[in-house]
Amino acid sequence: MITILFVRRDKRITGLIHYKWIGGTGFQSIFEMFWTRIYAIPFDRGQTTLHRAIADELVKAFDRPGAPTTILVVAGYADTGGRADLNLRVSQERAENVSGIIKEQAKLLNATQTIGMGGTELLDSKQPDQNRAVEIWAVVPL
């Protein structure tokens, strides 16, 4: 099996294709998907809930049904200040709260996956305050 990753200059993966060997000199694509970041939502230090205006904006953004096969990945981040276990908890709560708004208030039926990245996987190592955020990625299997 061969996997090809599509990576942007900022080292973010934007797609992958898995190929399997079918004999001779041939490979067959068995799985393809591409994803793109559709939102980045900032949070205040220690904050895990969205401001009302941002939550309302998010609900409006998801008021139109998308392709049912699109999967949303909601990744929460924290800055590097404080204890690692607390940062992980804060980042997970941020992701879960954003995911909850998308599912419950916008009534989105697409599959979602939430993940807390803590303070170790950073969005921007040069601007720590930018790491108090949640990213929403749309993953589209091809």
Backbone as JSON Lines, residues from 0, in Angstrom:
{"i":0,"aa":"M","n":[0.85,-1.16,0.0],"ca":[0.0,0.0,0.0],"c":[0.9,1.22,0.0]}
{"i":1,"aa":"I","n":[0.49,2.22,-0.78],"ca":[1.19,3.51,-0.84],"c":[0.18,4.59,-0.47]}
{"i":2,"aa":"T","n":[0.62,5.52,0.35],"ca":[-0.23,6.66,0.69],"c":[0.47,7.92,0.24]}
{"i":3,"aa":"I","n":[-0.25,8.77,-0.47],"ca":[0.27,10.06,-0.9],"c":[-0.47,11.14,-0.11]}
{"i":4,"aa":"L","n":[0.3,12.01,0.55],"ca":[-0.28,13.11,1.3],"c":[-0.09,14.39,0.51]}
{"i":5,"aa":"F","n":[-1.09,15.24,0.52],"ca":[-1.01,16.56,-0.09],"c":[-0.8,17.55,1.04]}
{"i":6,"aa":"V","n":[0.34,18.26,1.01],"ca":[0.72,19.12,2.12],"c":[0.94,20.55,1.6]}
{"i":7,"aa":"R","n":[0.39,21.53,2.33],"ca":[0.6,22.93,1.97],"c":[1.95,23.39,2.5]}
{"i":8,"aa":"R","n":[2.33,24.6,2.12],"ca":[3.61,25.16,2.59],"c":[3.67,25.29,4.1]}
{"i":9,"aa":"D","n":[2.54,25.52,4.74],"ca":[2.53,25.64,6.2],"c":[2.49,24.27,6.89]}
{"i":10,"aa":"K","n":[2.75,23.24,6.12],"ca":[2.87,21.86,6.6],"c":[1.55,21.24,7.05]}
{"i":11,"aa":"R","n":[0.43,21.82,6.68],"ca":[-0.87,21.22,6.97],"c":[-1.23,20.27,5.85]}
{"i":12,"aa":"I","n":[-1.7,19.1,6.22],"ca":[-2.12,18.1,5.24],"c":[-3.49,18.5,4.73]}
{"i":13,"aa":"T","n":[-3.68,18.47,3.42],"ca":[-4.98,18.84,2.84],"c":[-5.62,17.69,2.08]}
{"i":14,"aa":"G","n":[-4.98,16.57,2.03],"ca":[-5.6,15.45,1.34],"c":[-4.71,14.22,1.39]}
{"i":15,"aa":"L","n":[-5.3,13.1,1.05],"ca":[-4.52,11.87,0.95],"c":[-5.2,10.91,0.0]}
{"i":16,"aa":"I","n":[-4.39,10.08,-0.59],"ca":[-4.89,9.01,-1.45],"c":[-4.14,7.74,-1.07]}
{"i":17,"aa":"H","n":[-4.87,6.67,-0.82],"ca":[-4.27,5.35,-0.56],"c":[-4.34,4.55,-1.86]}
{"i":18,"aa":"Y","n":[-3.22,3.95,-2.22],"ca":[-3.18,3.08,-3.39],"c":[-2.81,1.68,-2.94]}
{"i":19,"aa":"K","n":[-3.36,0.67,-3.59],"ca":[-2.94,-0.69,-3.31],"c":[-2.33,-1.28,-4.58]}
{"i":20,"aa":"W","n":[-1.42,-2.19,-4.37],"ca":[-0.72,-2.88,-5.45],"c":[-1.66,-3.88,-6.08]}
{"i":21,"aa":"I","n":[-1.82,-3.84,-7.41],"ca":[-2.7,-4.79,-8.08],"c":[-1.93,-5.71,-9.02]}
{"i":22,"aa":"G","n":[-0.62,-5.71,-8.9],"ca":[0.2,-6.61,-9.71],"c":[0.84,-5.91,-10.89]}
{"i":23,"aa":"G","n":[1.9,-6.51,-11.42],"ca":[2.61,-5.92,-12.54],"c":[3.16,-4.57,-12.15]}
{"i":24,"aa":"T","n":[2.81,-3.55,-12.91],"ca":[3.24,-2.2,-12.58],"c":[2.06,-1.33,-12.16]}
{"i":25,"aa":"G","n":[0.96,-1.96,-11.75],"ca":[-0.25,-1.2,-11.51],"c":[-0.59,-0.99,-10.06]}
{"i":26,"aa":"F","n":[-1.16,0.16,-9.79],"ca":[-1.71,0.5,-8.5],"c":[-3.14,0.95,-8.7]}
{"i":27,"aa":"Q","n":[-3.98,0.72,-7.71],"ca":[-5.37,1.13,-7.78],"c":[-5.66,2.02,-6.58]}
{"i":28,"aa":"S","n":[-6.31,3.16,-6.82],"ca":[-6.72,4.04,-5.74],"c":[-7.84,3.36,-4.96]}
{"i":29,"aa":"I","n":[-7.68,3.23,-3.65],"ca":[-8.72,2.59,-2.85],"c":[-9.4,3.56,-1.89]}
{"i":30,"aa":"F","n":[-8.81,4.71,-1.69],"ca":[-9.41,5.66,-0.76],"c":[-8.82,7.03,-1.04]}
{"i":31,"aa":"E","n":[-9.68,8.02,-1.23],"ca":[-9.23,9.38,-1.46],"c":[-10.09,10.31,-0.62]}
{"i":32,"aa":"M","n":[-9.48,11.33,-0.09],"ca":[-10.25,12.37,0.56],"c":[-9.43,13.64,0.6]}
{"i":33,"aa":"F","n":[-10.13,14.73,0.57],"ca":[-9.49,16.03,0.64],"c":[-10.22,16.87,1.67]}
{"i":34,"aa":"W","n":[-9.48,17.72,2.37],"ca":[-10.12,18.55,3.37],"c":[-9.6,19.97,3.29]}
{"i":35,"aa":"T","n":[-10.4,20.85,3.81],"ca":[-10.07,22.26,3.82],"c":[-10.6,22.89,5.1]}
{"i":36,"aa":"R","n":[-9.85,23.84,5.62],"ca":[-10.29,24.55,6.82],"c":[-11.37,25.53,6.42]}
{"i":37,"aa":"I","n":[-12.53,25.46,7.07],"ca":[-13.61,26.37,6.72],"c":[-13.84,27.45,7.77]}
{"i":38,"aa":"Y","n":[-13.39,27.22,8.99],"ca":[-13.51,28.24,10.03],"c":[-12.37,28.11,11.02]}
{"i":39,"aa":"A","n":[-11.98,29.27,11.57],"ca":[-11.09,29.34,12.73],"c":[-11.76,30.31,13.7]}
{"i":40,"aa":"I","n":[-12.04,29.83,14.89],"ca":[-12.79,30.61,15.87],"c":[-11.89,30.91,17.06]}
{"i":41,"aa":"P","n":[-11.64,32.2,17.33],"ca":[-10.77,32.55,18.46],"c":[-11.5,32.45,19.8]}
{"i":42,"aa":"F","n":[-10.75,32.18,20.85],"ca":[-11.26,32.15,22.21],"c":[-10.39,33.02,23.1]}
{"i":43,"aa":"D","n":[-10.97,33.53,24.18],"ca":[-10.2,34.25,25.18],"c":[-9.47,33.25,26.06]}
{"i":44,"aa":"R","n":[-8.45,33.71,26.77],"ca":[-7.66,32.84,27.65],"c":[-8.57,32.15,28.66]}
{"i":45,"aa":"G","n":[-8.48,30.81,28.73],"ca":[-9.25,30.01,29.67],"c":[-10.71,29.83,29.29]}
{"i":46,"aa":"Q","n":[-11.18,30.51,28.27],"ca":[-12.59,30.45,27.86],"c":[-12.84,29.17,27.06]}
{"i":47,"aa":"T","n":[-13.95,28.5,27.33],"ca":[-14.3,27.3,26.57],"c":[-15.65,27.43,25.87]}
{"i":48,"aa":"T","n":[-16.39,28.49,26.16],"ca":[-17.67,28.69,25.5],"c":[-17.56,29.88,24.55]}
{"i":49,"aa":"L","n":[-18.37,29.83,23.5],"ca":[-18.36,30.89,22.5],"c":[-19.14,32.1,22.98]}
{"i":50,"aa":"H","n":[-18.68,33.28,22.55],"ca":[-19.48,34.48,22.75],"c":[-20.76,34.32,21.94]}
{"i":51,"aa":"R","n":[-21.85,34.88,22.42],"ca":[-23.16,34.71,21.78],"c":[-23.14,35.14,20.32]}
{"i":52,"aa":"A","n":[-22.49,36.24,20.0],"ca":[-22.46,36.74,18.62],"c":[-21.74,35.76,17.7]}
{"i":53,"aa":"I","n":[-20.67,35.16,18.18],"ca":[-19.92,34.2,17.37],"c":[-20.74,32.92,17.2]}
{"i":54,"aa":"A","n":[-21.42,32.49,18.26],"ca":[-22.27,31.29,18.16],"c":[-23.39,31.52,17.15]}
{"i":55,"aa":"D","n":[-24.01,32.7,17.19],"ca":[-25.08,33.01,16.23],"c":[-24.56,33.02,14.8]}
{"i":56,"aa":"E","n":[-23.36,33.58,14.62],"ca":[-22.74,33.6,13.28],"c":[-22.45,32.18,12.79]}
{"i":57,"aa":"L","n":[-22.01,31.33,13.69],"ca":[-21.72,29.94,13.34],"c":[-22.99,29.2,12.93]}
{"i":58,"aa":"V","n":[-24.07,29.41,13.67],"ca":[-25.35,28.78,13.34],"c":[-25.81,29.23,11.96]}
{"i":59,"aa":"K","n":[-25.69,30.52,11.66],"ca":[-26.08,31.03,10.35],"c":[-25.22,30.41,9.24]}
{"i":60,"aa":"A","n":[-23.95,30.23,9.51],"ca":[-23.04,29.67,8.51],"c":[-23.41,28.24,8.15]}
{"i":61,"aa":"F","n":[-23.98,27.51,9.11],"ca":[-24.34,26.12,8.87],"c":[-25.84,25.91,8.7]}
{"i":62,"aa":"D","n":[-26.57,26.97,8.35],"ca":[-28.02,26.82,8.2],"c":[-28.42,26.16,6.89]}
{"i":63,"aa":"R","n":[-27.51,26.06,5.95],"ca":[-27.8,25.37,4.69],"c":[-27.21,23.97,4.76]}
{"i":64,"aa":"P","n":[-27.96,22.97,4.37],"ca":[-27.43,21.61,4.43],"c":[-26.27,21.44,3.45]}
{"i":65,"aa":"G","n":[-25.23,20.8,3.92],"ca":[-24.1,20.5,3.06],"c":[-24.23,19.1,2.5]}
{"i":66,"aa":"A","n":[-23.21,18.7,1.78],"ca":[-23.2,17.33,1.26],"c":[-23.2,16.37,2.44]}
{"i":67,"aa":"P","n":[-24.09,15.38,2.44],"ca":[-24.19,14.48,3.59],"c":[-22.95,13.63,3.81]}
{"i":68,"aa":"T","n":[-22.09,13.5,2.81],"ca":[-20.88,12.7,2.98],"c":[-19.72,13.51,3.54]}
{"i":69,"aa":"T","n":[-19.89,14.83,3.64],"ca":[-18.85,15.67,4.22],"c":[-18.78,15.44,5.72]}
{"i":70,"aa":"I","n":[-17.59,15.21,6.21],"ca":[-17.35,15.0,7.64],"c":[-16.7,16.27,8.18]}
{"i":71,"aa":"L","n":[-17.16,16.73,9.33],"ca":[-16.56,17.9,9.94],"c":[-15.62,17.46,11.06]}
{"i":72,"aa":"V","n":[-14.41,17.98,11.02],"ca":[-13.45,17.75,12.1],"c":[-13.32,19.07,12.85]}
{"i":73,"aa":"V","n":[-13.6,19.02,14.14],"ca":[-13.57,20.21,14.99],"c":[-12.39,20.03,15.95]}
{"i":74,"aa":"A","n":[-11.34,20.82,15.73],"ca":[-10.11,20.68,16.51],"c":[-9.94,21.88,17.43]}
{"i":75,"aa":"G","n":[-9.85,21.62,18.73],"ca":[-9.65,22.67,19.71],"c":[-8.18,22.8,20.08]}
{"i":76,"aa":"Y","n":[-7.76,24.02,20.33],"ca":[-6.36,24.3,20.68],"c":[-6.3,25.14,21.94]}
{"i":77,"aa":"A","n":[-5.15,25.14,22.59],"ca":[-4.88,25.99,23.75],"c":[-3.47,26.55,23.58]}
{"i":78,"aa":"D","n":[-3.17,27.61,24.35],"ca":[-1.81,28.13,24.28],"c":[-0.9,27.28,25.17]}
{"i":79,"aa":"T","n":[0.36,27.64,25.24],"ca":[1.33,26.82,25.98],"c":[1.42,27.2,27.46]}
{"i":80,"aa":"G","n":[0.72,28.24,27.89],"ca":[0.76,28.62,29.29],"c":[-0.04,27.64,30.14]}
{"i":81,"aa":"G","n":[0.42,27.4,31.35],"ca":[-0.32,26.52,32.25],"c":[0.07,25.06,32.1]}
{"i":82,"aa":"R","n":[-0.64,24.22,32.85],"ca":[-0.35,22.78,32.86],"c":[-0.86,22.12,31.58]}
{"i":83,"aa":"A","n":[-0.11,21.14,31.1],"ca":[-0.46,20.44,29.86],"c":[-1.81,19.73,29.97]}
{"i":84,"aa":"D","n":[-2.1,19.1,31.12],"ca":[-3.36,18.38,31.25],"c":[-4.56,19.33,31.23]}
{"i":85,"aa":"L","n":[-4.41,20.52,31.82],"ca":[-5.49,21.51,31.78],"c":[-5.67,22.07,30.38]}
{"i":86,"aa":"N","n":[-4.57,22.31,29.68],"ca":[-4.66,22.8,28.31],"c":[-5.36,21.79,27.41]}
{"i":87,"aa":"L","n":[-5.08,20.51,27.62],"ca":[-5.74,19.48,26.83],"c":[-7.25,19.48,27.12]}
{"i":88,"aa":"R","n":[-7.62,19.6,28.39],"ca":[-9.03,19.64,28.76],"c":[-9.72,20.87,28.18]}
{"i":89,"aa":"V","n":[-9.07,22.02,28.27],"ca":[-9.65,23.26,27.72],"c":[-9.84,23.13,26.21]}
{"i":90,"aa":"S","n":[-8.84,22.6,25.52],"ca":[-8.94,22.48,24.06],"c":[-10.05,21.5,23.67]}
{"i":91,"aa":"Q","n":[-10.22,20.42,24.42],"ca":[-11.28,19.46,24.14],"c":[-12.65,20.07,24.4]}
{"i":92,"aa":"E","n":[-12.79,20.81,25.49],"ca":[-14.07,21.46,25.79],"c":[-14.43,22.48,24.72]}
{"i":93,"aa":"R","n":[-13.44,23.22,24.23],"ca":[-13.7,24.18,23.15],"c":[-14.24,23.46,21.93]}
{"i":94,"aa":"A","n":[-13.57,22.38,21.55],"ca":[-14.01,21.63,20.36],"c":[-15.41,21.05,20.56]}
{"i":95,"aa":"E","n":[-15.68,20.49,21.73],"ca":[-17.0,19.9,22.01],"c":[-18.1,20.96,22.02]}
{"i":96,"aa":"N","n":[-17.81,22.14,22.57],"ca":[-18.82,23.21,22.6],"c":[-19.15,23.7,21.19]}
{"i":97,"aa":"V","n":[-18.14,23.88,20.35],"ca":[-18.38,24.31,18.97],"c":[-19.15,23.22,18.22]}
{"i":98,"aa":"S","n":[-18.74,21.97,18.39],"ca":[-19.43,20.87,17.74],"c":[-20.89,20.8,18.19]}
{"i":99,"aa":"G","n":[-21.13,21.0,19.47],"ca":[-22.49,20.98,20.0],"c":[-23.37,22.05,19.38]}
{"i":100,"aa":"I","n":[-22.82,23.24,19.19],"ca":[-23.59,24.32,18.56],"c":[-23.94,23.95,17.13]}
{"i":101,"aa":"I","n":[-22.98,23.39,16.42],"ca":[-23.22,22.99,15.02],"c":[-24.32,21.92,14.96]}
{"i":102,"aa":"K","n":[-24.24,20.94,15.84],"ca":[-25.2,19.83,15.81],"c":[-26.58,20.23,16.33]}
{"i":103,"aa":"E","n":[-26.61,20.89,17.48],"ca":[-27.87,21.15,18.17],"c":[-28.6,22.38,17.67]}
{"i":104,"aa":"Q","n":[-27.88,23.49,17.52],"ca":[-28.55,24.73,17.14],"c":[-28.7,24.87,15.63]}
{"i":105,"aa":"A","n":[-27.68,24.43,14.86],"ca":[-27.77,24.52,13.41],"c":[-28.43,23.28,12.82]}
{"i":106,"aa":"K","n":[-28.66,22.27,13.67],"ca":[-29.32,21.03,13.25],"c":[-28.58,20.33,12.11]}
{"i":107,"aa":"L","n":[-27.26,20.42,12.13],"ca":[-26.45,19.78,11.1],"c":[-26.38,18.28,11.37]}
{"i":108,"aa":"L","n":[-26.63,17.49,10.35],"ca":[-26.67,16.04,10.51],"c":[-25.38,15.34,10.07]}
{"i":109,"aa":"N","n":[-24.44,16.1,9.53],"ca":[-23.18,15.5,9.09],"c":[-22.43,14.9,10.27]}
{"i":110,"aa":"A","n":[-21.64,13.9,9.99],"ca":[-20.8,13.31,11.02],"c":[-19.76,14.34,11.44]}
{"i":111,"aa":"T","n":[-19.5,14.42,12.73],"ca":[-18.47,15.32,13.24],"c":[-17.52,14.53,14.13]}
{"i":112,"aa":"Q","n":[-16.29,14.97,14.14],"ca":[-15.28,14.38,15.01],"c":[-14.62,15.52,15.76]}
{"i":113,"aa":"T","n":[-14.62,15.46,17.08],"ca":[-13.96,16.5,17.87],"c":[-12.64,15.97,18.41]}
{"i":114,"aa":"I","n":[-11.69,16.87,18.51],"ca":[-10.39,16.5,19.05],"c":[-9.78,17.69,19.77]}
{"i":115,"aa":"G","n":[-9.24,17.43,20.94],"ca":[-8.51,18.45,21.7],"c":[-7.03,18.29,21.42]}
{"i":116,"aa":"M","n":[-6.41,19.37,20.96],"ca":[-4.98,19.32,20.6],"c":[-4.1,19.79,21.75]}
{"i":117,"aa":"G","n":[-4.68,20.34,22.81],"ca":[-3.89,20.82,23.93],"c":[-3.04,22.02,23.54]}
{"i":118,"aa":"G","n":[-1.94,22.19,24.25],"ca":[-1.02,23.29,23.96],"c":[0.25,22.81,23.29]}
{"i":119,"aa":"T","n":[0.27,21.56,22.85],"ca":[1.48,21.03,22.22],"c":[1.44,21.11,20.7]}
{"i":120,"aa":"E","n":[0.25,20.95,20.12],"ca":[0.07,21.1,18.67],"c":[-0.42,22.52,18.45]}
{"i":121,"aa":"L","n":[0.45,23.38,17.96],"ca":[0.14,24.8,17.88],"c":[-0.25,25.23,16.48]}
{"i":122,"aa":"L","n":[-1.19,26.15,16.41],"ca":[-1.54,26.77,15.13],"c":[-0.44,27.72,14.7]}
{"i":123,"aa":"D","n":[0.09,28.49,15.65],"ca":[1.11,29.49,15.34],"c":[2.06,29.59,16.53]}
{"i":124,"aa":"S","n":[3.27,29.08,16.38],"ca":[4.22,29.07,17.49],"c":[4.76,30.47,17.8]}
{"i":125,"aa":"K","n":[4.63,31.41,16.87],"ca":[5.15,32.77,17.08],"c":[4.13,33.69,17.73]}
{"i":126,"aa":"Q","n":[2.86,33.33,17.69],"ca":[1.8,34.13,18.3],"c":[0.94,33.24,19.18]}
{"i":127,"aa":"P","n":[1.36,33.04,20.44],"ca":[0.67,32.1,21.31],"c":[-0.82,32.36,21.47]}
{"i":128,"aa":"D","n":[-1.25,33.63,21.46],"ca":[-2.67,33.92,21.64],"c":[-3.51,33.39,20.48]}
{"i":129,"aa":"Q","n":[-2.9,33.18,19.32],"ca":[-3.61,32.62,18.17],"c":[-3.95,31.14,18.37]}
{"i":130,"aa":"N","n":[-3.33,30.52,19.35],"ca":[-3.55,29.09,19.61],"c":[-4.75,28.84,20.52]}
{"i":131,"aa":"R","n":[-5.37,29.88,21.01],"ca":[-6.62,29.72,21.77],"c":[-7.75,29.79,20.76]}
{"i":132,"aa":"A","n":[-8.0,28.67,20.1],"ca":[-8.93,28.69,18.98],"c":[-9.49,27.3,18.73]}
{"i":133,"aa":"V","n":[-10.49,27.26,17.86],"ca":[-11.04,26.02,17.32],"c":[-11.04,26.15,15.81]}
{"i":134,"aa":"E","n":[-10.59,25.1,15.15],"ca":[-10.66,25.04,13.69],"c":[-11.76,24.05,13.31]}
{"i":135,"aa":"I","n":[-12.47,24.38,12.25],"ca":[-13.44,23.44,11.68],"c":[-12.98,23.1,10.29]}
{"i":136,"aa":"W","n":[-12.79,21.81,10.05],"ca":[-12.31,21.32,8.76],"c":[-13.41,20.5,8.11]}
{"i":137,"aa":"A","n":[-13.6,20.69,6.81],"ca":[-14.53,19.87,6.04],"c":[-13.71,18.8,5.34]}
{"i":138,"aa":"V","n":[-14.05,17.55,5.6],"ca":[-13.35,16.42,4.99],"c":[-14.31,15.77,3.99]}
{"i":139,"aa":"V","n":[-13.86,15.7,2.75],"ca":[-14.72,15.19,1.68],"c":[-14.11,13.93,1.09]}
{"i":140,"aa":"P","n":[-14.69,12.76,1.36],"ca":[-14.21,11.55,0.71],"c":[-14.55,11.6,-0.78]}
{"i":141,"aa":"L","n":[-13.61,11.2,-1.6],"ca":[-13.87,11.19,-3.05],"c":[-14.18,9.8,-3.54]}
